[in-house]
Amino acid sequence: MKKSVTRKSQKKGSSSKLQVMNPQSAGIDVGAREHWVCVPSEATELNIRNFGCATPDLLSMADWLSECGVTTVAMESTGVEWIPLFQILSERGLSVFLVNAKSVKTVPGRKSDVKDCQWLQQLHSYGLLSSSFVPEGDIAVLRSYLRQRENLIRSGTSHVQRMQKALTQMNLQLHKVISDITGVTGLNILRALISGERNPKVLAQLAHQRIKSGTKQIEDALCGNYREEMVFILQQELELYEFYQRQIAAIDGQIEQCLSQFPAVTEEPVPDSPKKRRRRPTHPPFDLHAHLYRITGVDFTTIDGLDVVTVQTIISEVGLDPSKFKTVKHFTSWLGLCPGCRITGGKVKSSQTRPVVNRAATAFRLAAQALTRSHSALGAFYRRIRARAGAPKAITATAHKIARLFYALWTTKESYLDKGADYYEQQYRERVVKNLAQKAQSLGFELVPQP
């Protein structure tokens, strides 16, 4: 017979109605042309107004909210239109709740901007809306620089692909004999080719001494049909690629200057690490590792899979204050890396992670994907999950584990020491044997190891 589950009876006189938590709240429906604002009906007779998007209109809105005695405001994060309004209201001392549009339900029936701002104001007055995390100060400046740098790298990569396409149409198989056409050898050959050189033997002599391919292989790859229009296209694409490289160098200078303005947590030099830190072409030219250690006090690159650029991306998205996230569970939930919990009627319908567009989460996933052949404990964990559940779930599970390690180092300022794949496999074996022994004991048997 099933046990009946009963709830405690409510006390006499208690009300089941929602209590007003924020009586002096306002709701704003953000739009591209105008913003609709709703304040409590007790504050003014006309409690719903619309304002334009120009700066004088936003200042008028802030003045009207102050006149109505509003202390907290809720608005949806619509595109980038909310950013100027968020900054102006924050400077006026208002507590601004930036709400994810997916978590806000509109009033049933015909949808309109007026109803949206009323619904936001009502939900916020009852304390039913949670604010999104928004970095402030120098972190917001750093994040803008890094996002622009990412856009420049992406744009420069498109021109590399077009150079490759032009070479292929001329049947110049340069990419088959060198690993990167934008390296020292590739750029020397491309510049000589654009200058008018067509002799494959002369072009092959421009190869760097560390190129593994032989001179004869490079000569054969450079024998093709040098079409005039394709050479002209190749010249334009190379000039555009070099232009973006200059822009990336300029923004690297701004990033270094921005990092220098952060207050130092420690003045100690970066501790030596047994891991080899290879500088990649996408890394900035300055000592980014020293800057990150100075402003955080932690060497996050000791965690396998995290390099300096990945750590810089994560720091620019989550900030330097770990108290913004109460626990590690709040942190991984914000990243969208923890398992979901969708229960209906007492049954677990799904435990998939919720879809989240988050650059920090993407950085953790890329760090997890880099552990495919790592001889570390995290690498062994990734391979075990991949063999059982596939690569996508293994990447998510490993990214979740790396995020938890990141949060632990972030809050405790301790160092991370990897014990290796063998130690992890031994621990996993002992755990499996222990579970088998308990299962055998529950069935009346005894697990005896072989001599």
C-alpha positions as CSV (number, residue, x, y, z in Angstrom):
1,M,0.0,0.0,0.0
2,K,1.4,3.4,-1.0
3,K,2.2,5.9,1.7
4,S,0.1,9.0,1.3
5,V,2.0,12.3,1.3
6,T,0.3,15.1,3.2
7,R,1.3,18.7,3.7
8,K,1.2,20.6,6.9
9,S,-2.0,22.5,7.3
10,Q,-1.8,26.2,7.1
11,K,-2.1,28.3,10.2
12,K,-5.4,30.0,10.7
13,G,-5.6,33.5,9.3
14,S,-2.7,32.9,6.9
15,S,-3.2,34.1,3.3
16,S,-2.2,32.2,0.2
17,K,-1.9,35.5,-1.8
18,L,1.5,36.6,-3.0
19,Q,3.1,39.2,-0.9
20,V,4.5,42.4,-2.4
21,M,8.3,42.3,-2.0
22,N,9.2,45.4,-4.0
23,P,6.4,48.0,-3.6
24,Q,8.4,50.8,-5.3
25,S,9.2,48.9,-8.5
26,A,8.9,49.6,-12.2
27,G,8.8,47.5,-15.4
28,I,10.3,48.6,-18.7
29,D,9.6,47.0,-22.0
30,V,12.7,47.8,-24.1
31,G,12.2,48.4,-27.8
32,A,14.2,49.6,-30.8
33,R,12.1,52.7,-31.3
34,E,10.5,53.4,-27.9
35,H,10.5,52.1,-24.3
36,W,7.2,51.5,-22.4
37,V,7.5,52.1,-18.6
38,C,5.0,51.1,-15.9
39,V,5.2,52.2,-12.3
40,P,2.8,51.4,-9.4
41,S,-0.6,52.9,-9.7
42,E,-0.3,54.5,-6.3
43,A,2.7,56.5,-7.4
44,T,1.0,58.6,-10.0
45,E,-2.3,58.9,-11.8
46,L,-0.8,58.1,-15.3
47,N,1.4,55.1,-14.4
48,I,2.2,53.9,-17.9
49,R,4.3,56.1,-20.3
50,N,6.4,55.6,-23.3
51,F,9.7,57.3,-24.0
52,G,12.0,57.5,-27.0
53,C,15.4,55.9,-27.3
54,A,17.5,59.1,-27.6
55,T,19.7,60.1,-24.6
56,P,17.4,63.1,-23.6
57,D,14.4,60.7,-23.5
58,L,16.3,58.3,-21.3
59,L,17.3,61.1,-18.9
60,S,13.6,62.2,-18.8
61,M,12.6,58.6,-18.0
62,A,15.1,58.5,-15.1
63,D,13.8,61.8,-13.8
64,W,10.2,60.5,-14.0
65,L,11.1,57.3,-12.2
66,S,12.8,59.3,-9.4
67,E,9.7,61.5,-9.1
68,C,7.5,58.5,-8.7
69,G,9.7,57.1,-5.9
70,V,10.9,54.1,-7.8
71,T,13.9,52.3,-6.3
72,T,14.1,49.2,-8.4
73,V,13.5,48.5,-12.1
74,A,13.1,45.3,-14.2
75,M,13.6,45.1,-17.9
76,E,14.2,42.5,-20.5
77,S,17.6,42.0,-22.1
78,T,16.6,42.8,-25.7
79,G,19.6,42.8,-28.1
80,V,21.9,45.7,-27.1
81,E,19.2,48.4,-26.8
82,W,19.1,47.9,-23.0
83,I,22.8,48.8,-22.4
84,P,22.5,52.7,-22.6
85,L,19.3,52.6,-20.4
86,F,20.9,50.2,-17.9
87,Q,23.9,52.5,-17.5
88,I,21.8,55.7,-17.1
89,L,19.5,54.1,-14.5
90,S,22.4,52.5,-12.6
91,E,24.2,55.9,-12.4
92,R,21.0,57.4,-10.9
93,G,21.2,54.8,-8.0
94,L,18.4,52.6,-9.1
95,S,18.6,48.8,-8.6
96,V,18.2,47.5,-12.2
97,F,17.2,43.9,-12.8
98,L,18.2,42.7,-16.2
99,V,15.8,39.7,-16.9
100,N,16.2,37.0,-19.4
101,A,13.4,37.3,-21.9
102,K,12.9,33.5,-22.0
103,S,12.0,33.4,-18.3
104,V,9.3,36.1,-18.6
105,K,5.8,35.0,-19.7
106,T,3.5,37.5,-21.3
107,V,-0.1,38.0,-20.3
108,P,-2.4,35.5,-22.1
109,G,-4.3,37.0,-25.0
110,R,-3.1,39.8,-27.4
111,K,0.5,40.7,-26.8
112,S,1.4,44.4,-26.7
113,D,4.2,46.5,-25.3
114,V,1.9,48.1,-22.7
115,K,0.9,44.7,-21.3
116,D,4.6,43.6,-21.3
117,C,5.7,46.5,-19.1
118,Q,2.7,45.9,-16.8
119,W,3.5,42.2,-16.5
120,L,7.1,43.0,-15.7
121,Q,6.2,45.5,-13.1
122,Q,3.7,43.0,-11.4
123,L,6.2,40.1,-11.4
124,H,9.0,42.3,-10.1
125,S,6.8,43.7,-7.3
126,Y,6.2,40.1,-6.1
127,G,9.9,39.3,-6.3
128,L,9.5,36.7,-8.9
129,L,12.2,37.9,-11.3
130,S,15.9,37.1,-10.9
131,S,18.6,39.5,-12.2
132,S,21.1,38.4,-14.8
133,F,24.8,38.8,-14.1
134,V,26.2,41.9,-15.7
135,P,30.0,42.7,-15.3
136,E,30.8,46.3,-14.4
137,G,33.8,48.6,-14.5
138,D,37.1,47.6,-16.0
139,I,35.8,44.0,-16.6
140,A,33.1,45.4,-18.9
141,V,35.8,47.3,-20.8
142,L,38.0,44.3,-21.1
143,R,35.1,42.2,-22.3
144,S,34.4,44.7,-25.1
145,Y,38.0,44.6,-26.2
146,L,38.1,40.8,-26.2
147,R,34.9,40.4,-28.1
148,Q,36.1,42.9,-30.8
149,R,39.4,40.9,-31.0
150,E,37.4,37.8,-31.5
151,N,35.5,39.5,-34.4
152,L,38.7,40.6,-36.0
153,I,40.2,37.2,-35.9
154,R,37.1,35.7,-37.4
155,S,37.1,38.3,-40.2
156,G,40.8,37.7,-40.9
157,T,40.2,34.0,-41.1
158,S,37.6,34.5,-43.8
159,H,40.3,36.2,-46.0
160,V,42.7,33.3,-45.4
161,Q,40.0,30.9,-46.7
162,R,39.6,33.1,-49.8
163,M,43.3,33.1,-50.4
164,Q,43.2,29.3,-50.2
165,K,40.3,29.2,-52.7
166,A,42.3,31.4,-55.2
167,L,45.4,29.2,-54.9
168,T,43.2,26.1,-55.5
169,Q,41.7,27.6,-58.6
170,M,45.2,28.1,-60.0
171,N,46.1,24.5,-58.9
172,L,48.8,25.7,-56.6
173,Q,48.8,23.0,-53.9
174,L,50.7,25.0,-51.3
175,H,48.5,23.9,-48.4
176,K,49.6,20.3,-49.0
177,V,53.3,20.9,-48.4
178,I,53.1,23.5,-45.6
179,S,50.9,23.5,-42.6
180,D,49.9,27.2,-42.6
181,I,49.9,29.5,-45.6
182,T,50.0,32.5,-43.2
183,G,53.2,31.4,-41.6
184,V,56.7,32.6,-42.5
185,T,57.1,30.4,-45.5
186,G,53.6,30.8,-46.8
187,L,53.6,34.7,-46.6
188,N,57.1,34.8,-48.3
189,I,55.9,32.7,-51.2
190,L,52.6,34.6,-51.6
191,R,54.3,38.0,-51.6
192,A,56.9,36.8,-54.2
193,L,54.1,35.3,-56.3
194,I,52.1,38.6,-56.2
195,S,55.3,40.6,-57.1
196,G,55.5,38.6,-60.4
197,E,57.7,35.6,-59.6
198,R,56.5,32.5,-61.4
199,N,59.5,30.1,-61.3
200,P,58.7,27.3,-58.9
201,K,62.4,26.7,-58.1
202,V,62.9,30.3,-57.0
203,L,59.7,30.2,-55.0
204,A,60.7,27.0,-53.3
205,Q,63.9,28.6,-52.1
206,L,61.9,30.9,-49.9
207,A,60.8,28.1,-47.6
208,H,62.0,28.2,-44.0
209,Q,64.6,25.6,-43.0
210,R,62.2,24.0,-40.5
211,I,59.7,23.1,-43.2
212,K,59.5,19.2,-43.3
213,S,58.6,19.0,-47.0
214,G,61.5,18.8,-49.4
215,T,62.4,21.4,-52.1
216,K,61.2,19.1,-54.9
217,Q,57.8,18.7,-53.2
218,I,57.3,22.4,-52.9
219,E,58.4,23.0,-56.5
220,D,55.8,20.5,-57.7
221,A,53.1,22.1,-55.5
222,L,53.8,25.5,-57.1
223,C,53.5,24.4,-60.7
224,G,50.1,25.7,-61.8
225,N,48.1,28.0,-64.0
226,Y,49.0,31.5,-62.8
227,R,45.8,33.3,-63.9
228,E,46.0,37.0,-63.8
229,E,42.6,37.6,-62.3
230,M,43.2,35.0,-59.5
231,V,46.6,36.6,-58.7
232,F,44.8,40.0,-58.4
233,I,42.2,38.5,-56.1
234,L,45.0,36.8,-54.1
235,Q,46.7,40.2,-53.7
236,Q,43.5,41.9,-52.4
237,E,42.8,39.1,-49.9
238,L,46.4,39.2,-48.7
239,E,46.2,42.9,-48.1
240,L,42.9,42.6,-46.3
241,Y,44.4,39.8,-44.1
242,E,47.4,41.9,-43.2
243,F,45.1,44.9,-42.5
244,Y,43.2,42.8,-39.9
245,Q,46.5,41.6,-38.4
246,R,47.5,45.3,-37.8
247,Q,44.1,45.9,-36.2
248,I,44.5,42.9,-33.9
249,A,48.0,44.2,-32.9
250,A,46.4,47.6,-32.1
251,I,43.7,46.1,-30.0
252,D,46.3,43.9,-28.2
253,G,47.9,47.2,-27.1
254,Q,44.6,48.4,-25.7
255,I,44.0,45.1,-23.9
256,E,47.5,45.3,-22.3
257,Q,46.8,48.8,-21.2
258,C,43.4,47.8,-19.7
259,L,44.9,44.8,-17.8
260,S,47.6,47.1,-16.4
261,Q,44.9,49.3,-14.8
262,F,43.5,46.4,-12.7
263,P,44.5,46.4,-9.0
264,A,47.1,43.8,-8.2
265,V,46.1,40.9,-5.9
266,T,49.7,39.7,-5.6
267,E,53.1,41.1,-6.7
268,E,54.8,37.7,-6.7
269,P,56.1,36.3,-10.0
270,V,54.2,33.5,-11.7
271,P,55.3,30.2,-10.1
272,D,57.2,27.7,-12.4
273,S,55.0,25.0,-13.9
274,P,56.1,21.6,-15.3
275,K,53.6,22.1,-18.1
276,K,55.0,23.5,-21.4
277,R,53.3,26.7,-22.3
278,R,53.6,27.0,-26.1
279,R,52.7,30.4,-27.6
280,R,50.1,30.0,-30.3
281,P,49.7,32.4,-33.2
282,T,46.4,33.8,-31.7
283,H,48.1,34.6,-28.4
284,P,48.8,38.3,-27.8
285,P,52.5,39.4,-28.0
286,F,52.7,40.6,-24.3
287,D,53.0,38.4,-21.2
288,L,49.3,37.7,-20.6
289,H,50.1,35.0,-18.1
290,A,51.8,37.4,-15.7
291,H,48.9,39.9,-16.0
292,L,46.3,37.2,-15.2
293,Y,48.2,35.9,-12.2
294,R,48.7,39.5,-10.9
295,I,45.1,40.4,-10.9
296,T,43.6,37.0,-9.8
297,G,46.4,35.6,-7.5
298,V,45.8,32.2,-9.1
299,D,47.5,30.3,-11.9
300,F,44.4,28.8,-13.7
301,T,46.6,27.4,-16.4
302,T,47.7,24.6,-14.1
303,I,44.2,23.1,-14.9
304,D,44.6,20.9,-17.9
305,G,42.9,22.3,-21.0
306,L,43.0,25.9,-19.9
307,D,45.5,28.2,-21.6
308,V,46.1,31.9,-21.1
309,V,43.7,33.0,-23.8
310,T,40.9,30.7,-22.5
311,V,41.4,32.0,-19.0
312,Q,41.3,35.6,-20.2
313,T,38.0,34.9,-21.9
314,I,36.5,33.3,-18.8
315,I,37.7,36.2,-16.6
316,S,36.3,38.8,-18.9
317,E,32.9,37.1,-18.8
318,V,32.6,36.2,-15.1
319,G,34.6,39.0,-13.5
320,L,37.0,38.9,-10.6
321,D,34.5,38.7,-7.7
322,P,33.5,35.1,-7.0
323,S,30.9,36.3,-4.4
324,K,28.6,37.1,-7.4
325,F,27.9,33.3,-7.5
326,K,26.9,32.0,-4.1
327,T,28.1,28.4,-4.6
328,V,29.7,26.3,-7.3
329,K,26.3,25.0,-8.2
330,H,25.1,28.5,-8.9
331,F,28.2,29.0,-11.0
332,T,27.8,25.9,-13.1
333,S,24.0,26.5,-13.5
334,W,24.7,30.0,-14.8
335,L,27.1,28.5,-17.3
336,G,24.5,25.9,-18.4
337,L,26.9,23.0,-17.7
338,C,25.2,21.2,-14.8
339,P,22.5,18.5,-15.4
340,G,19.0,19.7,-15.7
341,C,16.2,18.6,-13.4
342,R,12.8,18.5,-15.2
343,I,10.4,16.5,-13.1
344,T,6.7,16.1,-13.8
345,G,4.3,13.9,-11.9
346,G,7.2,12.5,-9.8
347,K,9.1,11.3,-13.0
348,V,12.3,12.7,-14.3
349,K,11.4,13.8,-17.9
350,S,14.9,15.1,-18.8
351,S,18.2,15.8,-17.3
352,Q,19.8,17.5,-20.3
353,T,21.7,20.8,-19.7
354,R,19.6,23.8,-20.6
355,P,20.7,25.7,-23.8
356,V,22.7,28.7,-22.8
357,V,24.6,31.2,-25.1
358,N,27.6,31.9,-22.9
359,R,31.1,32.7,-24.0
360,A,32.6,31.4,-20.7
361,A,30.7,28.1,-21.2
362,T,32.0,27.8,-24.7
363,A,35.6,28.4,-23.4
364,F,35.1,25.6,-20.9
365,R,33.8,23.3,-23.6
366,L,36.8,24.0,-25.8
367,A,39.1,23.3,-22.9
368,A,37.4,20.0,-22.4
369,Q,37.7,19.1,-26.1
370,A,41.4,19.7,-25.9
371,L,41.8,16.9,-23.4
372,T,41.3,14.1,-26.0
373,R,44.8,12.8,-25.8
374,S,45.9,14.3,-22.5
375,H,47.7,12.1,-20.1
376,S,46.0,13.7,-17.1
377,A,43.2,12.8,-14.7
378,L,40.8,15.0,-16.6
379,G,41.9,13.4,-19.9
380,A,41.2,10.0,-18.5
381,F,37.8,11.2,-17.2
382,Y,36.9,12.5,-20.7
383,R,37.9,9.3,-22.5
384,R,35.9,7.2,-20.0
385,I,32.7,9.2,-20.5
386,R,33.2,9.4,-24.3
387,A,33.4,5.6,-24.5
388,R,30.2,5.2,-22.6
389,A,28.0,8.1,-23.7
390,G,29.7,9.7,-26.8
391,A,31.8,12.8,-27.4
392,P,29.1,15.5,-27.0
393,K,28.2,14.4,-23.5
394,A,31.8,13.8,-22.6
395,I,32.7,17.3,-23.6
396,T,29.8,18.7,-21.4
397,A,30.7,16.5,-18.4
398,T,34.4,17.4,-18.6
399,A,33.6,21.1,-19.0
400,H,31.4,20.9,-15.9
401,K,34.3,19.3,-14.0
402,I,36.8,22.0,-15.2
403,A,34.3,24.7,-14.2
404,R,34.1,23.3,-10.7
405,L,37.9,23.2,-10.5
406,F,38.1,26.8,-11.7
407,Y,35.6,27.9,-9.1
408,A,37.5,26.1,-6.3
409,L,40.8,27.8,-7.3
410,W,38.9,31.1,-7.7
411,T,37.5,31.1,-4.2
412,T,40.3,29.4,-2.2
413,K,43.3,30.9,-4.1
414,E,45.0,27.5,-3.9
415,S,47.0,25.7,-6.6
416,Y,45.9,22.7,-8.6
417,L,48.0,19.6,-8.9
418,D,47.2,16.9,-11.4
419,K,47.8,13.4,-10.2
420,G,47.8,11.9,-13.7
421,A,45.7,9.4,-15.6
422,D,47.0,6.4,-13.8
423,Y,45.9,7.7,-10.4
424,Y,42.5,8.4,-11.8
425,E,42.1,5.0,-13.3
426,Q,43.2,3.4,-10.0
427,Q,40.6,5.4,-8.1
428,Y,37.9,4.4,-10.6
429,R,38.9,0.7,-10.4
430,E,38.7,0.8,-6.5
431,R,35.3,2.5,-6.8
432,V,34.0,-0.2,-9.2
433,V,35.3,-3.0,-7.0
434,K,33.7,-1.5,-3.9
435,N,30.3,-1.3,-5.6
436,L,30.6,-4.9,-6.8
437,A,31.4,-6.0,-3.3
438,Q,28.4,-4.2,-1.9
439,K,26.1,-5.7,-4.6
440,A,27.4,-9.2,-4.0
441,Q,26.9,-8.8,-0.2
442,S,23.3,-7.7,-0.8
443,L,22.7,-10.9,-2.8
444,G,24.3,-13.1,-0.2
445,F,27.6,-13.6,-1.9
446,E,31.2,-12.6,-1.2
447,L,33.5,-11.0,-3.7
448,V,36.9,-12.8,-3.5
449,P,39.9,-11.4,-5.5
450,Q,42.0,-13.8,-7.6
451,P,45.4,-14.8,-6.2
